[in-house]
Amino acid sequence: MKHSIILGLATVLVLGSCSSTPEKKIIKIEKKVVTQKLDPVHADRKLAIEVSGMSCEHACGGSIRMALKETGAVDRVSYDFESGRKTNTAYITFDKSKISADKIVSIIETINDKQFTTGKSSSTDIEGETKTGSPSTTTITETKTTRINVEVPEANWEMPNIFRFFSHLLS
């Protein structure tokens, strides 16, 4: 008799603890489409600058190149890089009407939490060379955002109210 009461009580507790109505969560998904405007940079100045703190040409040089190209005033960045050398040289062609050599030095010295330090620099006009303009990524011109609401059912498991269960049995 005791076993059947305990078994019945356990069955009621297990069946009563599962919720039959699942709750729904709403998840928002955003998709952004970004279009960028390409403006040519007409380089008329070349800066040669010593840079310390570069451990490799691809990562360190790439971070310098990206930061300078974001200004929209730098055409090319190349390096005389040798692994293990303390100081390497960066060659930067830029449009002097859009950015100054001092500003370029300032940008290089603030990249990667001031990882790079600069040394001697010399700036010359590009005269005998062919002045070419390459496209440079400048500002974001348009952003489209699409929002999608998705309902995701969530199963609930609740502990039954034992006091309510026993009070119902006694009444």
ABEGO torsion letter per residue (X at the ends): XAAAAAAAAAAAAAAAABBABBBBBBBBBBBBBBBBBBBBBBBABBBBBBBBGBABAAAAAAAAAAAAAAAGABABBBBBBBBGBABBBBBBBBBAAABBAAAAAAAAAABGGGABBBBBBBBBBBAABBBBBBBBBBBBABBBBBBBBBBBBBBBBBBBBAAAAAAAAAX
